[in-house]
Amino acid sequence: MVDVLKKIGTFFLDTIETIVVALAIFVVIYLFLVQPHQVKGNSMVPNFIDGEYILTDKISYRLNPPQHGDVVVFKAPKDHEVDYIKRIIGTPGDVVRVSDGKIYLNNEPLNESFLPSDYVTNPGIFARSDEDLIVPPNEYFVLGDNRSHSSDSREWGFVKKEEIIGKAWLRYWPLSELGFVQKVDF
């Protein structure tokens, strides 16, 4: 009887130890390496759909700065409890302008082959029509892919680097869309 109780006690201790180690590994991964996020809303249609799940790479931007075309997850400017997903258009030192339904980057119209040709980019409260905006150091100009249904830098301004959680890395749900998030060049 004593041997049986010892075996049961050992089993429970081993189980608890395994759970604690697994939780510690999960916490390290979640805090420092990758974090799951759900796409909420239609601001990134057609490239990301409401309800999709992505993994956000949290380590890349500790090694290299965000680049043009990266899809990033960051703290919403007006509510830091909410995370937004948008595409980086302007990096520090760039000149961004909204004009005639298009985005201009450093005085050249942006080639947005990742969007339908009929998408129009309207100005906003912050990025007014035909006004040059110079992206400050350690800040970024971001836009949703669905320009007519996106609250983005046109409305509330630049995103500070420290507010960026990470880069969208892997779409894992729905399974039919499973794959790495491709960087676009423009």
MARTORTOR-315718 format. One line per field, with one value per residue: x, y negated, z negated of N, C-alpha, C in turn. Coordinates in Angstrom, 1 decimal, decimal comma, padded with zeros to 4 digits, always signed. Example, Ala and Ser with C-alpha at 12.3 -4.5 7.8 and 13.67 -1.06 7.14 Angstrom:
BEGIN
n_c1: +013,2 | +012,8
n_c2: +005,7 | +002,2
n_c3: -007,8 | -007,1
ca_c1: +012,3 | +013,7
ca_c2: +004,5 | +001,1
ca_c3: -007,8 | -007,1
c_c1: +013,2 | +012,9
c_c2: +003,3 | +000,0
c_c3: -007,8 | -007,9
// end
This chain:
BEGIN
n_c1: +000,8 | +001,9 | +003,9 | +002,3 | +001,1 | +003,4 | +004,1 | +002,0 | +002,2 | +004,7 | +004,1 | +002,2 | +003,8 | +005,7 | +004,0 | +003,1 | +005,5 | +006,2 | +004,1 | +004,6 | +007,2 | +006,5 | +004,6 | +006,4 | +008,1 | +006,2 | +005,5 | +007,9 | +008,3 | +005,9 | +006,2 | +008,7 | +009,3 | +007,2 | +003,7 | +000,3 | -002,3 | -005,5 | -007,0 | -009,0 | -011,8 | -012,2 | -010,0 | -007,7 | -008,4 | -007,9 | -006,1 | -005,8 | -008,3 | -011,2 | -011,2 | -009,2 | -006,2 | -003,0 | +000,5 | +002,7 | +005,9 | +008,1 | +010,8 | +012,3 | +012,4 | +014,0 | +016,5 | +016,7 | +015,5 | +011,9 | +010,6 | +009,7 | +006,6 | +006,3 | +004,0 | +002,6 | +002,0 | +000,7 | +000,3 | -002,8 | -003,1 | -005,0 | -006,1 | -004,4 | -005,0 | -005,9 | -004,9 | -003,6 | -003,4 | -001,5 | +000,1 | +003,4 | +004,2 | +005,7 | +009,0 | +011,4 | +012,5 | +011,4 | +009,4 | +006,0 | +003,0 | -000,5 | -002,3 | -004,5 | -006,0 | -004,0 | -001,0 | +002,1 | +005,5 | +008,4 | +008,2 | +007,4 | +004,9 | +003,4 | +003,9 | +001,5 | +001,0 | -000,1 | -002,6 | -006,1 | -006,6 | -008,5 | -008,7 | -008,8 | -007,0 | -007,8 | -007,4 | -006,8 | -007,5 | -005,0 | -003,1 | -003,3 | -004,7 | -002,4 | -000,2 | +003,0 | +004,5 | +007,0 | +008,5 | +009,3 | +012,3 | +012,5 | +009,8 | +006,8 | +004,9 | +001,8 | -000,6 | -003,9 | -004,7 | -007,2 | -008,2 | -010,5 | -011,8 | -010,3 | -008,8 | -006,0 | -002,6 | -003,3 | -005,3 | -004,6 | -001,9 | +001,7 | +003,2 | +005,0 | +008,1 | +008,5 | +005,9 | +005,3 | +004,5 | +005,3 | +006,2 | +003,9 | +004,0 | +003,2 | +000,3 | -002,1 | -004,7 | -007,7 | -007,1 | -007,0 | -005,7 | -003,2 | +000,1 | +003,3 | +003,5 | +003,9 | +006,3 | +005,9 | +007,2 | +007,9
n_c2: +001,2 | -001,3 | -001,5 | -001,9 | -004,4 | -006,0 | -005,8 | -007,0 | -009,5 | -010,3 | -010,3 | -012,4 | -014,6 | -014,5 | -015,1 | -017,7 | -019,1 | -018,8 | -020,3 | -022,9 | -023,4 | -023,4 | -025,5 | -027,6 | -027,6 | -028,3 | -030,9 | -032,3 | -032,1 | -033,4 | -036,0 | -036,9 | -035,9 | -035,0 | -035,9 | -035,2 | -036,7 | -038,0 | -038,9 | -041,7 | -043,2 | -045,0 | -046,3 | -045,4 | -044,0 | -043,2 | -041,4 | -040,4 | -038,9 | -039,5 | -037,8 | -036,0 | -034,3 | -035,2 | -034,7 | -036,7 | -037,9 | -038,7 | -039,3 | -040,1 | -042,9 | -043,7 | -043,3 | -044,3 | -047,2 | -048,0 | -047,6 | -049,1 | -048,0 | -045,9 | -044,0 | -045,0 | -044,6 | -046,5 | -048,7 | -050,3 | -053,7 | -055,3 | -053,7 | -051,7 | -049,2 | -047,8 | -046,1 | -046,9 | -046,0 | -046,8 | -048,0 | -049,0 | -052,0 | -054,4 | -055,0 | -056,1 | -059,4 | -059,3 | -060,9 | -061,3 | -061,5 | -062,2 | -062,2 | -063,0 | -060,5 | -058,7 | -057,3 | -058,8 | -058,2 | -059,6 | -061,4 | -059,9 | -058,0 | -055,4 | -052,0 | -049,8 | -046,9 | -044,9 | -045,5 | -045,8 | -047,4 | -049,4 | -050,6 | -053,4 | -056,0 | -058,1 | -061,3 | -062,3 | -063,4 | -063,9 | -063,3 | -065,3 | -066,3 | -066,6 | -067,4 | -067,3 | -064,9 | -064,4 | -061,6 | -061,2 | -060,4 | -057,1 | -056,6 | -055,6 | -055,5 | -054,2 | -052,2 | -050,8 | -048,0 | -048,1 | -050,8 | -052,5 | -051,7 | -051,9 | -052,9 | -054,7 | -055,9 | -058,2 | -059,3 | -059,5 | -059,9 | -059,2 | -056,1 | -055,1 | -053,5 | -052,0 | -051,3 | -049,3 | -045,9 | -043,7 | -041,9 | -040,7 | -037,3 | -034,6 | -033,2 | -031,3 | -030,4 | -030,7 | -027,2 | -026,8 | -029,0 | -028,9 | -029,8 | -031,6 | -035,1 | -037,2 | -039,5 | -042,6 | -044,4 | -047,8
n_c3: +000,0 | -000,8 | +001,2 | +003,4 | +002,8 | +002,8 | +005,5 | +006,7 | +005,6 | +006,6 | +009,3 | +009,5 | +008,7 | +010,8 | +012,9 | +012,2 | +012,2 | +015,0 | +016,1 | +015,0 | +016,2 | +018,9 | +019,0 | +018,3 | +020,5 | +022,5 | +021,6 | +021,9 | +024,7 | +025,6 | +024,4 | +025,5 | +028,1 | +030,1 | +030,7 | +030,7 | +032,7 | +033,5 | +036,5 | +036,6 | +037,9 | +041,1 | +042,1 | +043,4 | +045,7 | +049,0 | +048,2 | +045,6 | +043,7 | +041,7 | +038,6 | +039,1 | +037,9 | +036,8 | +036,3 | +034,6 | +035,0 | +032,6 | +032,3 | +034,5 | +035,0 | +033,0 | +033,8 | +036,5 | +038,2 | +038,8 | +042,1 | +045,4 | +046,5 | +044,7 | +042,7 | +039,7 | +036,2 | +033,7 | +030,8 | +030,5 | +031,2 | +029,9 | +027,9 | +025,9 | +025,1 | +027,2 | +030,1 | +033,3 | +036,8 | +039,5 | +042,6 | +043,2 | +044,6 | +044,7 | +043,6 | +041,1 | +042,0 | +044,6 | +047,1 | +047,2 | +049,0 | +049,6 | +052,5 | +055,1 | +054,8 | +054,4 | +052,9 | +052,3 | +052,1 | +051,1 | +053,2 | +055,4 | +057,0 | +055,2 | +055,9 | +055,6 | +056,0 | +054,6 | +054,0 | +055,1 | +058,3 | +058,3 | +055,8 | +053,8 | +052,2 | +049,8 | +048,3 | +044,8 | +041,5 | +040,3 | +042,4 | +044,8 | +048,0 | +050,6 | +048,9 | +047,8 | +045,6 | +043,3 | +042,1 | +038,8 | +036,8 | +035,5 | +035,9 | +037,7 | +040,8 | +041,3 | +043,1 | +043,6 | +045,7 | +046,9 | +047,9 | +047,8 | +045,5 | +043,1 | +040,1 | +039,7 | +040,2 | +041,6 | +040,2 | +037,4 | +037,2 | +036,9 | +036,0 | +033,2 | +032,8 | +030,4 | +029,9 | +031,6 | +031,7 | +033,2 | +036,2 | +038,6 | +039,1 | +039,6 | +041,0 | +039,5 | +039,2 | +041,0 | +041,7 | +044,4 | +045,4 | +044,4 | +044,0 | +044,6 | +044,0 | +046,6 | +047,5 | +049,1 | +051,8 | +052,6
ca_c1: +000,0 | +002,8 | +004,5 | +001,3 | +001,0 | +004,6 | +004,1 | +001,0 | +002,8 | +005,7 | +003,4 | +001,6 | +004,9 | +006,3 | +003,0 | +003,1 | +006,8 | +006,1 | +003,2 | +005,4 | +008,2 | +005,7 | +004,1 | +007,6 | +008,5 | +005,2 | +005,6 | +009,1 | +007,9 | +004,9 | +006,7 | +009,9 | +009,5 | +006,0 | +002,5 | -000,9 | -003,2 | -006,6 | -007,4 | -010,4 | -012,3 | -011,9 | -009,0 | -006,6 | -009,0 | -008,2 | -004,9 | -006,1 | -009,7 | -011,7 | -011,3 | -008,0 | -005,3 | -001,6 | +001,6 | +003,5 | +007,3 | +008,5 | +012,2 | +013,0 | +012,6 | +015,1 | +017,7 | +016,6 | +014,3 | +010,8 | +010,9 | +008,6 | +005,8 | +006,1 | +002,7 | +003,0 | +001,0 | +001,1 | -000,7 | -003,6 | -002,8 | -006,0 | -006,4 | -003,3 | -005,5 | -006,2 | -003,8 | -003,9 | -002,5 | -001,4 | +001,2 | +004,3 | +004,4 | +006,8 | +010,0 | +012,1 | +013,1 | +010,6 | +008,3 | +004,7 | +001,9 | -001,7 | -002,7 | -005,3 | -006,3 | -002,8 | +000,1 | +003,4 | +006,6 | +009,6 | +007,8 | +007,1 | +003,6 | +003,7 | +003,4 | +000,8 | +000,5 | -000,8 | -004,0 | -006,8 | -006,3 | -009,6 | -008,6 | -008,5 | -006,5 | -008,3 | -006,6 | -007,5 | -007,3 | -003,5 | -002,5 | -004,2 | -004,4 | -001,2 | +000,6 | +004,1 | +004,7 | +008,3 | +008,4 | +010,3 | +013,1 | +011,8 | +008,3 | +006,4 | +003,6 | +001,1 | -001,9 | -004,6 | -004,8 | -008,5 | -008,0 | -011,7 | -012,3 | -009,2 | -008,3 | -004,6 | -001,8 | -004,0 | -006,2 | -004,0 | -000,5 | +002,7 | +003,4 | +006,3 | +008,7 | +008,2 | +004,5 | +005,2 | +004,7 | +006,1 | +005,9 | +003,1 | +004,9 | +002,6 | -001,1 | -002,3 | -006,2 | -008,2 | -006,0 | -006,9 | -004,9 | -002,0 | +001,3 | +004,0 | +003,1 | +004,9 | +006,7 | +005,7 | +008,2 | +007,4
ca_c2: +000,0 | -002,4 | -001,7 | -002,5 | -005,8 | -006,6 | -005,8 | -008,0 | -010,8 | -010,6 | -010,6 | -013,8 | -015,5 | -014,6 | -015,8 | -019,1 | -019,6 | -018,9 | -021,4 | -024,1 | -023,6 | -023,7 | -026,9 | -028,5 | -027,7 | -029,1 | -032,3 | -032,9 | -032,2 | -034,5 | -037,3 | -037,4 | -035,4 | -035,1 | -036,1 | -035,1 | -037,9 | -037,8 | -040,1 | -042,2 | -044,2 | -044,9 | -047,3 | -044,9 | -043,3 | -041,8 | -040,5 | -039,8 | -038,9 | -039,5 | -036,5 | -035,2 | -034,3 | -035,2 | -034,8 | -037,9 | -037,8 | -039,8 | -039,4 | -040,6 | -044,3 | -044,0 | -043,1 | -045,1 | -048,1 | -047,7 | -048,0 | -049,3 | -046,8 | -045,0 | -044,1 | -045,0 | -044,6 | -047,6 | -049,2 | -051,3 | -055,0 | -055,9 | -052,7 | -050,8 | -047,8 | -047,2 | -045,9 | -047,1 | -045,4 | -047,7 | -047,9 | -050,1 | -052,7 | -055,3 | -054,8 | -057,4 | -060,2 | -059,3 | -061,9 | -060,7 | -062,5 | -061,6 | -063,1 | -062,4 | -059,1 | -057,8 | -057,5 | -059,1 | -058,0 | -060,3 | -062,1 | -058,9 | -057,2 | -054,1 | -050,8 | -048,9 | -045,8 | -044,0 | -046,0 | -046,0 | -048,7 | -050,4 | -051,1 | -054,8 | -056,4 | -059,4 | -062,0 | -062,2 | -064,6 | -064,1 | -063,3 | -066,1 | -066,2 | -067,3 | -067,9 | -066,4 | -064,6 | -063,8 | -060,6 | -061,5 | -059,3 | -056,1 | -056,5 | -055,0 | -055,9 | -052,9 | -052,2 | -049,5 | -047,7 | -048,5 | -052,2 | -053,2 | -051,2 | -051,8 | -054,0 | -054,5 | -057,2 | -059,4 | -059,9 | -059,7 | -060,2 | -058,2 | -055,0 | -055,1 | -052,2 | -051,3 | -050,8 | -048,1 | -044,6 | -042,8 | -041,7 | -039,5 | -036,3 | -033,4 | -033,1 | -029,9 | -030,1 | -029,3 | -026,3 | -027,0 | -030,2 | -028,6 | -030,2 | -032,7 | -036,4 | -037,6 | -041,0 | -043,2 | -045,5 | -048,9
ca_c3: +000,0 | -000,9 | +002,5 | +004,3 | +002,5 | +003,3 | +007,0 | +007,1 | +005,2 | +007,6 | +010,6 | +009,4 | +008,7 | +012,1 | +013,7 | +011,9 | +012,7 | +016,4 | +016,4 | +014,7 | +017,2 | +020,2 | +018,8 | +018,3 | +021,9 | +023,2 | +021,2 | +022,6 | +026,2 | +025,7 | +024,1 | +026,2 | +029,5 | +031,0 | +030,0 | +031,6 | +032,8 | +034,4 | +037,3 | +036,3 | +038,8 | +042,5 | +042,6 | +044,2 | +046,8 | +049,3 | +047,9 | +044,3 | +043,5 | +040,3 | +038,0 | +039,3 | +036,8 | +037,3 | +035,3 | +034,7 | +034,7 | +031,7 | +032,2 | +035,7 | +034,9 | +032,0 | +034,6 | +037,6 | +038,1 | +039,7 | +043,5 | +046,2 | +046,9 | +043,6 | +042,0 | +038,3 | +035,2 | +032,8 | +029,9 | +031,1 | +030,7 | +029,0 | +026,9 | +025,9 | +024,8 | +028,5 | +031,1 | +034,7 | +037,8 | +040,7 | +043,4 | +043,1 | +045,9 | +044,6 | +042,5 | +040,7 | +043,1 | +045,8 | +047,3 | +047,6 | +049,4 | +050,2 | +053,5 | +056,2 | +054,6 | +054,4 | +051,9 | +052,9 | +051,2 | +051,6 | +054,5 | +056,4 | +056,7 | +054,6 | +056,6 | +054,7 | +056,8 | +053,7 | +053,8 | +056,4 | +059,0 | +058,1 | +054,5 | +053,7 | +050,9 | +049,5 | +047,2 | +043,5 | +040,6 | +040,1 | +043,7 | +045,6 | +049,4 | +051,2 | +047,9 | +047,5 | +044,2 | +043,1 | +041,0 | +037,8 | +036,3 | +034,7 | +036,1 | +039,0 | +041,3 | +041,6 | +043,7 | +043,8 | +047,2 | +047,3 | +047,6 | +047,5 | +044,3 | +042,2 | +039,3 | +039,8 | +040,0 | +042,2 | +039,2 | +036,1 | +037,3 | +037,0 | +035,0 | +032,6 | +032,8 | +029,2 | +029,8 | +032,5 | +031,0 | +034,0 | +037,6 | +038,9 | +039,6 | +040,1 | +040,9 | +039,2 | +039,2 | +041,2 | +042,2 | +045,9 | +045,6 | +043,7 | +044,7 | +044,1 | +044,5 | +047,6 | +047,5 | +050,4 | +052,1 | +053,4
c_c1: +000,9 | +003,5 | +003,6 | +001,2 | +002,2 | +004,6 | +003,1 | +001,5 | +003,8 | +005,1 | +002,8 | +002,7 | +005,5 | +005,3 | +003,1 | +004,4 | +006,8 | +005,2 | +003,9 | +006,4 | +007,5 | +005,2 | +005,3 | +008,0 | +007,5 | +005,3 | +006,8 | +008,8 | +007,0 | +005,4 | +007,8 | +010,0 | +008,3 | +004,8 | +001,3 | -001,7 | -004,3 | -006,8 | -008,8 | -010,7 | -011,9 | -010,8 | -007,9 | -007,1 | -008,3 | -007,1 | -005,1 | -007,6 | -010,1 | -011,8 | -010,1 | -007,1 | -003,9 | -000,7 | +002,4 | +004,9 | +007,7 | +010,0 | +012,9 | +013,3 | +013,6 | +016,4 | +017,8 | +015,4 | +013,2 | +011,1 | +009,6 | +007,9 | +005,6 | +004,6 | +003,1 | +001,8 | +001,5 | -000,1 | -001,5 | -003,3 | -003,8 | -006,5 | -005,4 | -003,7 | -005,8 | -005,0 | -004,3 | -003,0 | -002,6 | -000,1 | +002,1 | +004,5 | +005,6 | +007,7 | +010,7 | +012,8 | +012,4 | +009,7 | +007,1 | +003,7 | +000,7 | -002,2 | -003,4 | -005,6 | -005,2 | -001,9 | +001,4 | +004,4 | +007,8 | +009,3 | +007,5 | +005,8 | +004,0 | +003,1 | +002,8 | +000,2 | -000,2 | -002,2 | -004,7 | -006,6 | -007,3 | -009,6 | -008,1 | -008,0 | -006,9 | -007,4 | -007,4 | -007,2 | -005,8 | -002,8 | -003,4 | -003,8 | -003,3 | -000,3 | +001,8 | +004,3 | +006,1 | +008,2 | +009,6 | +011,1 | +012,3 | +010,3 | +008,0 | +005,0 | +003,0 | -000,2 | -002,5 | -004,6 | -006,1 | -008,7 | -009,3 | -012,3 | -011,2 | -008,9 | -006,8 | -003,9 | -002,4 | -004,8 | -005,5 | -002,5 | +000,5 | +002,7 | +004,8 | +006,8 | +008,4 | +006,8 | +004,3 | +005,5 | +005,6 | +005,6 | +005,0 | +003,9 | +004,2 | +001,1 | -001,4 | -003,8 | -006,9 | -007,0 | -005,9 | -006,0 | -003,5 | -000,8 | +002,0 | +003,5 | +004,2 | +005,1 | +006,4 | +006,8 | +007,5 | +008,4
c_c2: -001,3 | -002,6 | -002,3 | -004,0 | -006,6 | -006,8 | -006,9 | -009,4 | -011,2 | -011,0 | -012,0 | -014,8 | -015,7 | -015,3 | -017,3 | -019,8 | -019,8 | -020,1 | -022,7 | -024,4 | -024,0 | -025,1 | -027,9 | -028,7 | -028,5 | -030,5 | -033,0 | -033,1 | -033,4 | -035,9 | -037,8 | -037,0 | -035,6 | -035,2 | -035,9 | -036,4 | -037,5 | -039,1 | -040,5 | -043,3 | -044,0 | -045,8 | -046,8 | -044,0 | -043,9 | -040,8 | -039,8 | -040,0 | -038,8 | -038,1 | -035,6 | -035,3 | -034,3 | -035,1 | -036,0 | -037,7 | -039,0 | -040,1 | -040,1 | -042,1 | -044,7 | -043,9 | -044,0 | -046,0 | -047,6 | -048,3 | -048,4 | -048,0 | -045,8 | -045,2 | -044,0 | -045,0 | -045,6 | -048,0 | -050,4 | -052,7 | -055,6 | -055,0 | -051,6 | -049,4 | -047,1 | -047,1 | -046,1 | -046,3 | -046,3 | -047,4 | -049,2 | -050,7 | -053,6 | -055,0 | -056,1 | -058,1 | -060,2 | -060,5 | -061,2 | -061,8 | -061,7 | -062,7 | -062,4 | -060,9 | -058,2 | -058,2 | -057,8 | -058,9 | -058,6 | -060,8 | -061,2 | -058,2 | -055,8 | -053,0 | -049,9 | -047,8 | -044,8 | -044,4 | -046,0 | -047,4 | -049,8 | -051,0 | -052,6 | -055,2 | -057,8 | -060,0 | -061,8 | -063,5 | -064,9 | -064,2 | -064,0 | -066,0 | -067,1 | -067,9 | -066,9 | -066,2 | -063,9 | -062,9 | -060,9 | -060,2 | -058,4 | -056,1 | -056,0 | -055,5 | -054,6 | -053,1 | -050,8 | -049,3 | -048,1 | -050,0 | -052,9 | -052,8 | -051,0 | -053,0 | -053,8 | -055,9 | -058,4 | -060,1 | -060,3 | -059,9 | -059,0 | -057,2 | -055,0 | -053,7 | -051,4 | -050,8 | -049,5 | -046,8 | -043,7 | -042,8 | -040,5 | -038,5 | -035,1 | -033,4 | -031,6 | -029,5 | -031,1 | -028,5 | -026,4 | -028,1 | -030,1 | -029,0 | -031,4 | -034,0 | -036,9 | -039,1 | -041,5 | -044,3 | -046,6 | -050,0
c_c3: +000,0 | +000,5 | +003,5 | +004,1 | +003,0 | +004,8 | +007,4 | +006,8 | +006,2 | +008,9 | +010,6 | +009,4 | +010,1 | +013,1 | +013,5 | +012,4 | +014,3 | +016,8 | +016,1 | +015,8 | +018,5 | +020,1 | +018,9 | +019,8 | +022,7 | +022,9 | +021,9 | +024,1 | +026,4 | +025,5 | +025,0 | +027,7 | +030,4 | +030,1 | +031,0 | +031,5 | +033,8 | +035,2 | +037,0 | +037,2 | +040,2 | +043,0 | +043,4 | +045,4 | +048,1 | +048,8 | +046,5 | +044,0 | +042,0 | +039,8 | +038,2 | +038,1 | +037,4 | +036,1 | +035,6 | +034,2 | +033,9 | +031,6 | +033,3 | +035,5 | +033,7 | +032,7 | +035,8 | +037,6 | +039,1 | +041,1 | +044,2 | +046,6 | +045,8 | +043,0 | +040,5 | +037,4 | +034,1 | +031,9 | +030,5 | +030,4 | +029,6 | +027,8 | +026,8 | +025,4 | +026,1 | +029,4 | +032,5 | +035,6 | +039,1 | +041,4 | +043,3 | +044,5 | +045,8 | +043,4 | +042,2 | +041,8 | +044,4 | +045,9 | +047,9 | +047,9 | +050,0 | +051,2 | +054,7 | +056,1 | +054,5 | +053,2 | +052,7 | +051,8 | +051,8 | +053,0 | +055,6 | +056,0 | +056,2 | +055,5 | +055,6 | +055,4 | +055,9 | +053,4 | +055,1 | +057,0 | +058,7 | +056,7 | +054,6 | +052,3 | +050,7 | +048,4 | +045,9 | +042,7 | +040,4 | +041,5 | +044,7 | +047,1 | +049,8 | +050,1 | +047,6 | +046,0 | +044,2 | +041,9 | +040,1 | +037,4 | +035,4 | +034,8 | +037,5 | +039,4 | +041,8 | +042,2 | +043,7 | +045,3 | +047,7 | +047,0 | +047,2 | +046,1 | +043,2 | +041,4 | +039,2 | +039,7 | +040,7 | +041,2 | +037,9 | +036,1 | +037,3 | +035,8 | +034,5 | +032,6 | +031,6 | +029,0 | +030,7 | +031,7 | +031,9 | +035,4 | +037,8 | +039,6 | +040,3 | +039,9 | +040,6 | +039,1 | +040,1 | +041,9 | +043,8 | +046,3 | +044,9 | +044,6 | +044,1 | +044,7 | +045,4 | +047,5 | +049,0 | +050,6 | +053,0 | +053,4
// end
